[in-house]
Amino acid sequence: MPTFDYQARDRQGRTCRGRQEADSPRHARQLLRERGLLPSRVQAASVRDSRGLALGLNAADLALLTLQLSTLVQAGLPLEQALKAVAEQSEKRRVSRLLVQVRGRVMEGHSLAAALGAFPRAFPELFCATIAAGERSGHLGHVLEQLAAYTEARQASRQKIQLALVYPALLMTACVAIVGFLLGYVVPDVVKIFVDSGQPLPRLTQAMIAVSHGLRAYGLVLLVVLAGIVIGLRWSLQQTRGRWYWHRLALRIPLVGGVLRAMEAARFASTLAILGKSAVPLVDALEIAAAVIGNVTIRARMADVARSVREGGTLTRGLEAGGDIPPLMLHMIASGESAGELDAMLARAAEQQEKSLAARIALVVSLFEPAMLVVMGGVVLLIVMAILLPILSLNQLVN
């Protein structure tokens, strides 16, 4: 059914805007009048707007609408009515509009997976493939419930990592700001007395004065250079060769590389588990799970794993050859593959890996915080020493 944008006035005379499904503009005006609205403008929703709606659907919104949709479908509500109900319940206008567009495609005869696939930036390939498998098996409500749980778990894991990194980021920002303030404003005024006295200054004080003068004279240039470096880094990450270089380099950094590998391994295992539970064939599930991985070097190796399984190899041997899955996860996957319970073991392996990842991130953060405090204390100590040394020299001259 077509969708129309409208502008109208309610019974209190207030202007309101929204969307109305109707067979024609005349039908839309009639429906609006039945709702107590006096329409002043009714026009068909533009295609450009419907494409733009796919942008900005975050994991929290996706988990919420998936959970609501699964509840309504499992309650026996037809899919069109379930989509309409979720769209009306959504408090965010862009989410509501997106669901209206999806419902329109479903009413035109498309499957739910095909309708969602028209908005790839809102609904990832994993989401569409899982729903397609649920539609084929006739267990769409159960598959939607699994997807909701999976999306909520991913969102919770992402929030844990973000919250763990908030304090170190604030600490680093405070450290840079305090040191910059001391070198830019405090040190020049304090040391000016010793410079005017004409006495020779200690080398530490001379170095501190040089750094302070450099910051005051070239601080703006330094900020521009740093901004240029950040922009250049973002540009190189958008290029294929640059992304390969930086992603490969990130895996070689101590501590950081191990955390990245563990993160990608947990994501791969949990994605493969949800696809397997939804009756997606293993080879197709491997290709989709490989596409979900963020690091391009690991993604390429996982694509090789999918290719080897397609050619008749076992999943365990392919993952072992890739070298990106921890040994404990490999043993669990191997036992699940031999016992015919691969999906359950993948889910348990992903859960175990996520717990290990959380512990590793907590360890890195716990090491980073005192290291930042020590560094900041050492820099402040150098600044204080640079100020105190000339004072001690003057006292010795006076005595």
MIBA-691746 format. One record per residue (C-alpha): residue number from 1; x, y negated, z negated. Coordinates in Angstrom, 1 decimal, padded with zeros to 4 digits. Example, Ala and Ser with C-alpha at 12.3 -4.5 7.8 and 13.67 -1.06 7.14 Angstrom:
BEGIN
<site num="1" xx="012.3" yy="004.5" zz="-007.8"/>
<site num="2" xx="013.7" yy="001.1" zz="-007.1"/>
This chain:
BEGIN
<site num="1" xx="000.0" yy="000.0" zz="000.0"/>
<site num="2" xx="001.4" yy="-003.4" zz="000.9"/>
<site num="3" xx="002.6" yy="-005.8" zz="-001.8"/>
<site num="4" xx="001.9" yy="-009.5" zz="-001.9"/>
<site num="5" xx="003.5" yy="-012.4" zz="-003.8"/>
<site num="6" xx="001.0" yy="-014.8" zz="-005.2"/>
<site num="7" xx="000.8" yy="-018.1" zz="-007.0"/>
<site num="8" xx="-002.4" yy="-018.8" zz="-008.9"/>
<site num="9" xx="-004.0" yy="-020.7" zz="-011.8"/>
<site num="10" xx="-005.6" yy="-018.9" zz="-014.8"/>
<site num="11" xx="-008.7" yy="-020.0" zz="-016.8"/>
<site num="12" xx="-006.7" yy="-022.4" zz="-018.8"/>
<site num="13" xx="-005.3" yy="-024.1" zz="-015.7"/>
<site num="14" xx="-001.8" yy="-022.8" zz="-016.1"/>
<site num="15" xx="000.2" yy="-021.8" zz="-013.0"/>
<site num="16" xx="001.3" yy="-018.2" zz="-012.8"/>
<site num="17" xx="003.2" yy="-016.1" zz="-010.3"/>
<site num="18" xx="003.5" yy="-012.4" zz="-009.6"/>
<site num="19" xx="002.8" yy="-009.5" zz="-007.3"/>
<site num="20" xx="-000.4" yy="-007.8" zz="-006.3"/>
<site num="21" xx="-000.9" yy="-004.6" zz="-004.3"/>
<site num="22" xx="-003.7" yy="-004.8" zz="-001.8"/>
<site num="23" xx="-004.7" yy="-003.7" zz="001.7"/>
<site num="24" xx="-004.6" yy="-007.3" zz="003.1"/>
<site num="25" xx="-004.1" yy="-010.9" zz="001.9"/>
<site num="26" xx="-007.9" yy="-011.3" zz="001.7"/>
<site num="27" xx="-008.2" yy="-008.1" zz="-000.5"/>
<site num="28" xx="-005.3" yy="-009.5" zz="-002.7"/>
<site num="29" xx="-007.2" yy="-012.8" zz="-003.2"/>
<site num="30" xx="-010.4" yy="-010.8" zz="-004.1"/>
<site num="31" xx="-008.5" yy="-008.7" zz="-006.7"/>
<site num="32" xx="-006.9" yy="-011.8" zz="-008.2"/>
<site num="33" xx="-010.3" yy="-013.5" zz="-008.5"/>
<site num="34" xx="-011.6" yy="-010.4" zz="-010.3"/>
<site num="35" xx="-008.8" yy="-010.8" zz="-012.8"/>
<site num="36" xx="-009.9" yy="-014.4" zz="-013.5"/>
<site num="37" xx="-007.1" yy="-016.0" zz="-011.4"/>
<site num="38" xx="-007.6" yy="-018.7" zz="-008.7"/>
<site num="39" xx="-005.0" yy="-018.0" zz="-006.0"/>
<site num="40" xx="-003.4" yy="-020.9" zz="-004.2"/>
<site num="41" xx="-000.8" yy="-019.0" zz="-002.2"/>
<site num="42" xx="-000.7" yy="-015.3" zz="-001.2"/>
<site num="43" xx="001.9" yy="-013.9" zz="001.2"/>
<site num="44" xx="003.5" yy="-010.6" zz="001.9"/>
<site num="45" xx="006.6" yy="-009.6" zz="-000.1"/>
<site num="46" xx="009.7" yy="-010.1" zz="002.0"/>
<site num="47" xx="012.0" yy="-007.2" zz="002.9"/>
<site num="48" xx="015.0" yy="-009.3" zz="001.9"/>
<site num="49" xx="013.6" yy="-009.6" zz="-001.6"/>
<site num="50" xx="012.9" yy="-005.9" zz="-001.9"/>
<site num="51" xx="016.5" yy="-005.1" zz="-001.0"/>
<site num="52" xx="017.8" yy="-007.6" zz="-003.5"/>
<site num="53" xx="015.9" yy="-005.9" zz="-006.3"/>
<site num="54" xx="018.3" yy="-002.9" zz="-006.2"/>
<site num="55" xx="021.0" yy="-005.1" zz="-007.8"/>
<site num="56" xx="021.7" yy="-005.2" zz="-011.5"/>
<site num="57" xx="019.8" yy="-002.2" zz="-012.9"/>
<site num="58" xx="022.0" yy="-001.3" zz="-015.9"/>
<site num="59" xx="022.2" yy="002.0" zz="-017.7"/>
<site num="60" xx="019.9" yy="001.0" zz="-020.5"/>
<site num="61" xx="017.1" yy="000.0" zz="-018.1"/>
<site num="62" xx="017.6" yy="003.2" zz="-016.1"/>
<site num="63" xx="017.4" yy="005.4" zz="-019.2"/>
<site num="64" xx="014.3" yy="003.7" zz="-020.4"/>
<site num="65" xx="012.3" yy="003.9" zz="-017.2"/>
<site num="66" xx="013.4" yy="007.5" zz="-016.7"/>
<site num="67" xx="012.2" yy="008.5" zz="-020.2"/>
<site num="68" xx="008.9" yy="006.7" zz="-019.6"/>
<site num="69" xx="008.4" yy="008.3" zz="-016.2"/>
<site num="70" xx="009.2" yy="011.8" zz="-017.5"/>
<site num="71" xx="006.7" yy="011.4" zz="-020.4"/>
<site num="72" xx="003.9" yy="010.4" zz="-018.0"/>
<site num="73" xx="004.7" yy="013.0" zz="-015.4"/>
<site num="74" xx="004.9" yy="015.8" zz="-018.1"/>
<site num="75" xx="001.5" yy="014.5" zz="-019.4"/>
<site num="76" xx="000.0" yy="015.4" zz="-016.0"/>
<site num="77" xx="-000.3" yy="011.9" zz="-014.6"/>
<site num="78" xx="000.1" yy="011.7" zz="-010.8"/>
<site num="79" xx="003.4" yy="010.2" zz="-009.7"/>
<site num="80" xx="001.9" yy="007.1" zz="-008.1"/>
<site num="81" xx="000.0" yy="006.3" zz="-011.3"/>
<site num="82" xx="003.0" yy="007.0" zz="-013.5"/>
<site num="83" xx="005.2" yy="004.6" zz="-011.4"/>
<site num="84" xx="002.5" yy="002.0" zz="-011.6"/>
<site num="85" xx="002.2" yy="002.4" zz="-015.4"/>
<site num="86" xx="005.9" yy="002.1" zz="-016.0"/>
<site num="87" xx="006.1" yy="-001.0" zz="-013.7"/>
<site num="88" xx="003.3" yy="-002.7" zz="-015.7"/>
<site num="89" xx="004.9" yy="-001.8" zz="-019.0"/>
<site num="90" xx="008.4" yy="-003.1" zz="-018.1"/>
<site num="91" xx="009.2" yy="-006.5" zz="-019.7"/>
<site num="92" xx="011.8" yy="-007.3" zz="-017.1"/>
<site num="93" xx="010.4" yy="-008.7" zz="-013.9"/>
<site num="94" xx="013.2" yy="-007.3" zz="-011.6"/>
<site num="95" xx="012.7" yy="-003.7" zz="-012.9"/>
<site num="96" xx="008.9" yy="-004.0" zz="-012.4"/>
<site num="97" xx="009.4" yy="-005.2" zz="-008.9"/>
<site num="98" xx="011.8" yy="-002.5" zz="-008.1"/>
<site num="99" xx="009.4" yy="000.2" zz="-009.3"/>
<site num="100" xx="006.6" yy="-001.4" zz="-007.3"/>
<site num="101" xx="008.8" yy="-001.0" zz="-004.2"/>
<site num="102" xx="009.5" yy="002.6" zz="-005.1"/>
<site num="103" xx="005.8" yy="003.3" zz="-005.6"/>
<site num="104" xx="005.0" yy="001.8" zz="-002.2"/>
<site num="105" xx="007.5" yy="004.1" zz="-000.5"/>
<site num="106" xx="006.0" yy="007.1" zz="-002.4"/>
<site num="107" xx="002.5" yy="006.1" zz="-001.3"/>
<site num="108" xx="003.7" yy="005.9" zz="002.3"/>
<site num="109" xx="004.6" yy="009.6" zz="002.2"/>
<site num="110" xx="008.2" yy="009.6" zz="001.1"/>
<site num="111" xx="009.4" yy="011.9" zz="-001.7"/>
<site num="112" xx="010.5" yy="010.3" zz="-005.0"/>
<site num="113" xx="014.1" yy="011.1" zz="-004.3"/>
<site num="114" xx="014.0" yy="009.5" zz="-000.8"/>
<site num="115" xx="012.2" yy="006.5" zz="-002.3"/>
<site num="116" xx="014.9" yy="006.0" zz="-005.0"/>
<site num="117" xx="017.6" yy="006.6" zz="-002.4"/>
<site num="118" xx="016.6" yy="003.5" zz="-000.6"/>
<site num="119" xx="018.0" yy="001.5" zz="-003.6"/>
<site num="120" xx="021.5" yy="003.1" zz="-003.9"/>
<site num="121" xx="022.9" yy="000.4" zz="-006.2"/>
<site num="122" xx="020.0" yy="000.9" zz="-008.7"/>
<site num="123" xx="019.8" yy="004.7" zz="-008.5"/>
<site num="124" xx="023.1" yy="006.5" zz="-008.0"/>
<site num="125" xx="023.5" yy="009.6" zz="-005.9"/>
<site num="126" xx="023.5" yy="011.8" zz="-009.0"/>
<site num="127" xx="020.1" yy="010.5" zz="-010.0"/>
<site num="128" xx="018.6" yy="011.0" zz="-006.5"/>
<site num="129" xx="020.1" yy="014.5" zz="-006.0"/>
<site num="130" xx="018.8" yy="015.7" zz="-009.4"/>
<site num="131" xx="015.3" yy="014.4" zz="-008.8"/>
<site num="132" xx="015.3" yy="016.0" zz="-005.3"/>
<site num="133" xx="016.1" yy="019.4" zz="-007.0"/>
<site num="134" xx="013.4" yy="018.8" zz="-009.5"/>
<site num="135" xx="010.9" yy="018.1" zz="-006.8"/>
<site num="136" xx="011.9" yy="021.3" zz="-004.9"/>
<site num="137" xx="011.6" yy="023.4" zz="-008.0"/>
<site num="138" xx="008.3" yy="021.9" zz="-009.2"/>
<site num="139" xx="009.8" yy="020.9" zz="-012.6"/>
<site num="140" xx="010.1" yy="017.1" zz="-012.0"/>
<site num="141" xx="009.0" yy="016.1" zz="-015.5"/>
<site num="142" xx="011.6" yy="018.4" zz="-017.1"/>
<site num="143" xx="014.4" yy="017.2" zz="-014.8"/>
<site num="144" xx="013.4" yy="013.6" zz="-015.5"/>
<site num="145" xx="013.7" yy="014.3" zz="-019.2"/>
<site num="146" xx="017.2" yy="015.8" zz="-018.8"/>
<site num="147" xx="018.2" yy="012.7" zz="-016.7"/>
<site num="148" xx="016.9" yy="010.4" zz="-019.4"/>
<site num="149" xx="019.0" yy="012.2" zz="-022.0"/>
<site num="150" xx="022.0" yy="012.2" zz="-019.8"/>
<site num="151" xx="021.7" yy="008.5" zz="-019.0"/>
<site num="152" xx="021.3" yy="007.7" zz="-022.7"/>
<site num="153" xx="024.3" yy="009.7" zz="-023.6"/>
<site num="154" xx="026.4" yy="008.0" zz="-021.0"/>
<site num="155" xx="025.2" yy="004.6" zz="-022.2"/>
<site num="156" xx="025.9" yy="005.5" zz="-025.9"/>
<site num="157" xx="029.4" yy="006.7" zz="-025.0"/>
<site num="158" xx="030.1" yy="003.5" zz="-023.0"/>
<site num="159" xx="028.9" yy="001.3" zz="-025.9"/>
<site num="160" xx="031.1" yy="003.2" zz="-028.4"/>
<site num="161" xx="034.2" yy="002.5" zz="-026.2"/>
<site num="162" xx="033.2" yy="-001.1" zz="-025.7"/>
<site num="163" xx="032.7" yy="-001.7" zz="-029.4"/>
<site num="164" xx="036.0" yy="000.0" zz="-030.2"/>
<site num="165" xx="037.8" yy="-002.5" zz="-027.9"/>
<site num="166" xx="036.0" yy="-005.6" zz="-029.2"/>
<site num="167" xx="038.2" yy="-006.2" zz="-032.3"/>
<site num="168" xx="041.5" yy="-005.6" zz="-030.5"/>
<site num="169" xx="040.5" yy="-008.0" zz="-027.7"/>
<site num="170" xx="039.4" yy="-010.7" zz="-030.3"/>
<site num="171" xx="042.7" yy="-010.2" zz="-032.2"/>
<site num="172" xx="044.8" yy="-010.6" zz="-029.0"/>
<site num="173" xx="042.9" yy="-013.7" zz="-028.0"/>
<site num="174" xx="043.3" yy="-015.2" zz="-031.5"/>
<site num="175" xx="047.0" yy="-014.4" zz="-031.4"/>
<site num="176" xx="047.6" yy="-016.1" zz="-028.1"/>
<site num="177" xx="045.5" yy="-019.1" zz="-029.1"/>
<site num="178" xx="047.3" yy="-019.6" zz="-032.5"/>
<site num="179" xx="050.8" yy="-019.2" zz="-031.0"/>
<site num="180" xx="049.9" yy="-021.6" zz="-028.1"/>
<site num="181" xx="048.6" yy="-024.2" zz="-030.5"/>
<site num="182" xx="051.7" yy="-024.0" zz="-032.7"/>
<site num="183" xx="054.1" yy="-024.2" zz="-029.8"/>
<site num="184" xx="052.1" yy="-026.9" zz="-028.0"/>
<site num="185" xx="051.2" yy="-029.3" zz="-030.8"/>
<site num="186" xx="052.8" yy="-028.4" zz="-034.2"/>
<site num="187" xx="056.4" yy="-027.6" zz="-033.3"/>
<site num="188" xx="057.1" yy="-030.8" zz="-031.2"/>
<site num="189" xx="055.9" yy="-033.2" zz="-034.0"/>
<site num="190" xx="057.7" yy="-031.4" zz="-036.7"/>
<site num="191" xx="061.0" yy="-030.9" zz="-034.9"/>
<site num="192" xx="061.0" yy="-034.5" zz="-033.5"/>
<site num="193" xx="062.4" yy="-035.7" zz="-036.9"/>
<site num="194" xx="065.5" yy="-033.4" zz="-036.5"/>
<site num="195" xx="066.0" yy="-034.3" zz="-032.9"/>
<site num="196" xx="066.0" yy="-038.1" zz="-033.7"/>
<site num="197" xx="068.6" yy="-037.5" zz="-036.5"/>
<site num="198" xx="071.2" yy="-036.6" zz="-034.0"/>
<site num="199" xx="072.4" yy="-033.5" zz="-035.9"/>
<site num="200" xx="073.1" yy="-030.3" zz="-033.9"/>
<site num="201" xx="070.2" yy="-028.0" zz="-034.1"/>
<site num="202" xx="070.3" yy="-024.2" zz="-034.5"/>
<site num="203" xx="069.9" yy="-022.1" zz="-031.3"/>
<site num="204" xx="066.6" yy="-020.7" zz="-032.5"/>
<site num="205" xx="065.2" yy="-024.2" zz="-032.9"/>
<site num="206" xx="066.6" yy="-025.3" zz="-029.5"/>
<site num="207" xx="064.9" yy="-022.3" zz="-027.9"/>
<site num="208" xx="061.7" yy="-023.0" zz="-029.6"/>
<site num="209" xx="061.8" yy="-026.7" zz="-028.5"/>
<site num="210" xx="062.5" yy="-025.6" zz="-024.9"/>
<site num="211" xx="059.5" yy="-023.2" zz="-025.0"/>
<site num="212" xx="057.3" yy="-025.9" zz="-026.5"/>
<site num="213" xx="058.3" yy="-028.5" zz="-023.9"/>
<site num="214" xx="057.8" yy="-025.9" zz="-021.1"/>
<site num="215" xx="054.2" yy="-025.1" zz="-022.4"/>
<site num="216" xx="053.3" yy="-028.8" zz="-022.6"/>
<site num="217" xx="054.8" yy="-029.6" zz="-019.2"/>
<site num="218" xx="053.8" yy="-026.6" zz="-017.2"/>
<site num="219" xx="050.9" yy="-025.2" zz="-019.2"/>
<site num="220" xx="048.4" yy="-026.0" zz="-016.5"/>
<site num="221" xx="050.6" yy="-024.5" zz="-013.8"/>
<site num="222" xx="051.0" yy="-021.3" zz="-015.9"/>
<site num="223" xx="047.2" yy="-021.0" zz="-016.2"/>
<site num="224" xx="046.8" yy="-021.4" zz="-012.4"/>
<site num="225" xx="049.5" yy="-018.7" zz="-011.9"/>
<site num="226" xx="047.8" yy="-016.3" zz="-014.3"/>
<site num="227" xx="044.4" yy="-017.0" zz="-012.6"/>
<site num="228" xx="046.1" yy="-016.3" zz="-009.2"/>
<site num="229" xx="047.5" yy="-013.0" zz="-010.5"/>
<site num="230" xx="044.1" yy="-011.9" zz="-011.8"/>
<site num="231" xx="042.4" yy="-012.8" zz="-008.5"/>
<site num="232" xx="045.2" yy="-011.0" zz="-006.5"/>
<site num="233" xx="044.8" yy="-008.0" zz="-008.7"/>
<site num="234" xx="041.0" yy="-007.9" zz="-008.2"/>
<site num="235" xx="041.5" yy="-008.3" zz="-004.4"/>
<site num="236" xx="044.1" yy="-005.5" zz="-004.3"/>
<site num="237" xx="041.6" yy="-003.2" zz="-006.2"/>
<site num="238" xx="039.1" yy="-003.8" zz="-003.5"/>
<site num="239" xx="041.5" yy="-002.6" zz="-000.9"/>
<site num="240" xx="042.0" yy="001.2" zz="-000.3"/>
<site num="241" xx="045.8" yy="001.2" zz="-000.6"/>
<site num="242" xx="045.8" yy="-001.1" zz="-003.6"/>
<site num="243" xx="043.2" yy="000.9" zz="-005.4"/>
<site num="244" xx="045.2" yy="004.1" zz="-004.9"/>
<site num="245" xx="048.4" yy="002.4" zz="-006.2"/>
<site num="246" xx="046.9" yy="000.9" zz="-009.3"/>
<site num="247" xx="044.8" yy="004.0" zz="-010.2"/>
<site num="248" xx="047.8" yy="006.2" zz="-009.8"/>
<site num="249" xx="049.9" yy="003.8" zz="-011.9"/>
<site num="250" xx="047.2" yy="003.7" zz="-014.6"/>
<site num="251" xx="047.4" yy="007.5" zz="-015.0"/>
<site num="252" xx="051.2" yy="007.2" zz="-015.7"/>
<site num="253" xx="050.9" yy="004.7" zz="-018.5"/>
<site num="254" xx="051.5" yy="006.4" zz="-022.0"/>
<site num="255" xx="048.4" yy="006.8" zz="-024.1"/>
<site num="256" xx="046.2" yy="005.0" zz="-021.5"/>
<site num="257" xx="046.7" yy="007.7" zz="-018.9"/>
<site num="258" xx="045.6" yy="010.4" zz="-021.3"/>
<site num="259" xx="042.5" yy="008.5" zz="-022.3"/>
<site num="260" xx="041.6" yy="007.9" zz="-018.6"/>
<site num="261" xx="042.0" yy="011.6" zz="-017.8"/>
<site num="262" xx="039.9" yy="012.6" zz="-020.8"/>
<site num="263" xx="037.2" yy="010.1" zz="-019.9"/>
<site num="264" xx="037.0" yy="011.3" zz="-016.2"/>
<site num="265" xx="037.0" yy="015.0" zz="-017.3"/>
<site num="266" xx="034.1" yy="014.4" zz="-019.7"/>
<site num="267" xx="032.2" yy="012.5" zz="-017.0"/>
<site num="268" xx="032.8" yy="015.2" zz="-014.4"/>
<site num="269" xx="031.8" yy="018.1" zz="-016.7"/>
<site num="270" xx="028.6" yy="016.4" zz="-018.0"/>
<site num="271" xx="027.6" yy="015.4" zz="-014.4"/>
<site num="272" xx="028.2" yy="019.0" zz="-013.2"/>
<site num="273" xx="026.2" yy="020.3" zz="-016.1"/>
<site num="274" xx="023.1" yy="018.2" zz="-015.5"/>
<site num="275" xx="023.2" yy="019.0" zz="-011.8"/>
<site num="276" xx="023.5" yy="022.7" zz="-012.5"/>
<site num="277" xx="020.6" yy="022.7" zz="-014.9"/>
<site num="278" xx="018.5" yy="021.0" zz="-012.2"/>
<site num="279" xx="019.2" yy="023.9" zz="-009.8"/>
<site num="280" xx="021.5" yy="021.9" zz="-007.5"/>
<site num="281" xx="023.9" yy="024.3" zz="-005.6"/>
<site num="282" xx="027.4" yy="024.4" zz="-007.1"/>
<site num="283" xx="029.2" yy="023.1" zz="-004.0"/>
<site num="284" xx="026.8" yy="020.2" zz="-003.6"/>
<site num="285" xx="027.0" yy="019.5" zz="-007.4"/>
<site num="286" xx="030.8" yy="019.4" zz="-007.2"/>
<site num="287" xx="030.8" yy="016.9" zz="-004.3"/>
<site num="288" xx="028.3" yy="014.7" zz="-006.2"/>
<site num="289" xx="030.3" yy="015.0" zz="-009.5"/>
<site num="290" xx="033.5" yy="014.1" zz="-007.7"/>
<site num="291" xx="031.9" yy="011.0" zz="-006.2"/>
<site num="292" xx="030.9" yy="009.9" zz="-009.8"/>
<site num="293" xx="034.5" yy="009.8" zz="-010.9"/>
<site num="294" xx="035.9" yy="006.2" zz="-011.0"/>
<site num="295" xx="039.6" yy="006.9" zz="-010.5"/>
<site num="296" xx="040.2" yy="007.5" zz="-006.8"/>
<site num="297" xx="043.2" yy="009.8" zz="-007.2"/>
<site num="298" xx="041.3" yy="012.1" zz="-009.6"/>
<site num="299" xx="038.3" yy="011.8" zz="-007.3"/>
<site num="300" xx="040.3" yy="013.0" zz="-004.3"/>
<site num="301" xx="041.6" yy="016.0" zz="-006.3"/>
<site num="302" xx="038.1" yy="016.9" zz="-007.4"/>
<site num="303" xx="037.0" yy="016.7" zz="-003.7"/>
<site num="304" xx="039.7" yy="019.3" zz="-003.0"/>
<site num="305" xx="038.2" yy="021.5" zz="-005.7"/>
<site num="306" xx="034.8" yy="021.3" zz="-004.1"/>
<site num="307" xx="036.4" yy="022.2" zz="-000.7"/>
<site num="308" xx="038.2" yy="025.2" zz="-002.2"/>
<site num="309" xx="034.9" yy="026.4" zz="-003.9"/>
<site num="310" xx="033.1" yy="026.0" zz="-000.5"/>
<site num="311" xx="035.8" yy="028.2" zz="001.1"/>
<site num="312" xx="035.2" yy="031.0" zz="-001.5"/>
<site num="313" xx="037.5" yy="030.1" zz="-004.4"/>
<site num="314" xx="036.5" yy="030.1" zz="-008.0"/>
<site num="315" xx="035.8" yy="026.8" zz="-009.9"/>
<site num="316" xx="038.3" yy="027.6" zz="-012.6"/>
<site num="317" xx="041.1" yy="028.2" zz="-010.2"/>
<site num="318" xx="040.4" yy="025.0" zz="-008.3"/>
<site num="319" xx="040.2" yy="022.9" zz="-011.4"/>
<site num="320" xx="043.5" yy="024.5" zz="-012.7"/>
<site num="321" xx="045.2" yy="023.6" zz="-009.4"/>
<site num="322" xx="044.0" yy="020.0" zz="-009.7"/>
<site num="323" xx="045.6" yy="019.5" zz="-013.1"/>
<site num="324" xx="043.1" yy="016.9" zz="-014.4"/>
<site num="325" xx="041.0" yy="019.1" zz="-016.7"/>
<site num="326" xx="042.4" yy="019.8" zz="-020.2"/>
<site num="327" xx="043.3" yy="023.4" zz="-021.0"/>
<site num="328" xx="040.6" yy="023.8" zz="-023.6"/>
<site num="329" xx="037.9" yy="022.7" zz="-021.1"/>
<site num="330" xx="039.4" yy="025.1" zz="-018.5"/>
<site num="331" xx="039.1" yy="028.0" zz="-020.9"/>
<site num="332" xx="035.5" yy="027.2" zz="-021.7"/>
<site num="333" xx="034.6" yy="026.8" zz="-018.0"/>
<site num="334" xx="036.3" yy="030.1" zz="-017.2"/>
<site num="335" xx="034.4" yy="031.9" zz="-019.9"/>
<site num="336" xx="031.1" yy="030.4" zz="-018.7"/>
<site num="337" xx="031.8" yy="031.2" zz="-015.1"/>
<site num="338" xx="032.6" yy="034.8" zz="-015.9"/>
<site num="339" xx="029.6" yy="035.2" zz="-018.2"/>
<site num="340" xx="027.2" yy="033.6" zz="-015.8"/>
<site num="341" xx="026.5" yy="030.7" zz="-018.2"/>
<site num="342" xx="028.4" yy="027.9" zz="-016.4"/>
<site num="343" xx="025.9" yy="025.2" zz="-017.0"/>
<site num="344" xx="025.7" yy="025.7" zz="-020.8"/>
<site num="345" xx="029.5" yy="025.9" zz="-021.1"/>
<site num="346" xx="030.0" yy="022.8" zz="-019.0"/>
<site num="347" xx="027.6" yy="020.9" zz="-021.3"/>
<site num="348" xx="029.5" yy="022.2" zz="-024.4"/>
<site num="349" xx="032.8" yy="021.4" zz="-022.8"/>
<site num="350" xx="031.7" yy="017.9" zz="-022.0"/>
<site num="351" xx="030.4" yy="017.3" zz="-025.5"/>
<site num="352" xx="033.7" yy="018.6" zz="-027.0"/>
<site num="353" xx="035.7" yy="016.4" zz="-024.6"/>
<site num="354" xx="033.7" yy="013.3" zz="-025.5"/>
<site num="355" xx="034.3" yy="013.9" zz="-029.2"/>
<site num="356" xx="038.0" yy="014.4" zz="-028.5"/>
<site num="357" xx="038.0" yy="011.2" zz="-026.4"/>
<site num="358" xx="036.3" yy="009.2" zz="-029.1"/>
<site num="359" xx="038.9" yy="010.4" zz="-031.6"/>
<site num="360" xx="041.7" yy="009.5" zz="-029.2"/>
<site num="361" xx="040.3" yy="006.0" zz="-028.6"/>
<site num="362" xx="040.0" yy="005.5" zz="-032.3"/>
<site num="363" xx="043.6" yy="006.5" zz="-032.7"/>
<site num="364" xx="044.8" yy="004.1" zz="-030.0"/>
<site num="365" xx="042.8" yy="001.3" zz="-031.5"/>
<site num="366" xx="044.0" yy="002.0" zz="-035.0"/>
<site num="367" xx="047.6" yy="001.8" zz="-033.6"/>
<site num="368" xx="047.0" yy="-001.3" zz="-031.6"/>
<site num="369" xx="045.5" yy="-003.4" zz="-034.5"/>
<site num="370" xx="048.6" yy="-003.2" zz="-036.8"/>
<site num="371" xx="050.9" yy="-003.6" zz="-033.8"/>
<site num="372" xx="049.2" yy="-006.8" zz="-032.8"/>
<site num="373" xx="049.3" yy="-008.1" zz="-036.5"/>
<site num="374" xx="053.1" yy="-007.3" zz="-036.6"/>
<site num="375" xx="053.7" yy="-009.1" zz="-033.3"/>
<site num="376" xx="051.7" yy="-012.1" zz="-034.3"/>
<site num="377" xx="053.4" yy="-012.2" zz="-037.7"/>
<site num="378" xx="056.8" yy="-011.9" zz="-036.0"/>
<site num="379" xx="056.1" yy="-014.8" zz="-033.7"/>
<site num="380" xx="054.8" yy="-017.0" zz="-036.5"/>
<site num="381" xx="057.9" yy="-016.1" zz="-038.5"/>
<site num="382" xx="060.2" yy="-017.2" zz="-035.7"/>
<site num="383" xx="058.3" yy="-020.5" zz="-035.5"/>
<site num="384" xx="058.7" yy="-021.0" zz="-039.2"/>
<site num="385" xx="062.3" yy="-020.1" zz="-039.1"/>
<site num="386" xx="062.9" yy="-022.6" zz="-036.2"/>
<site num="387" xx="061.5" yy="-025.3" zz="-038.4"/>
<site num="388" xx="063.2" yy="-024.3" zz="-041.7"/>
<site num="389" xx="066.7" yy="-023.9" zz="-040.3"/>
<site num="390" xx="067.2" yy="-027.6" zz="-039.5"/>
<site num="391" xx="065.9" yy="-028.5" zz="-043.0"/>
<site num="392" xx="068.4" yy="-026.2" zz="-044.6"/>
<site num="393" xx="071.1" yy="-027.7" zz="-042.5"/>
<site num="394" xx="070.2" yy="-031.2" zz="-043.6"/>
<site num="395" xx="070.2" yy="-030.2" zz="-047.2"/>
<site num="396" xx="073.7" yy="-028.8" zz="-046.8"/>
<site num="397" xx="074.8" yy="-032.1" zz="-045.2"/>
<site num="398" xx="073.3" yy="-034.1" zz="-048.0"/>
<site num="399" xx="074.9" yy="-032.0" zz="-050.7"/>
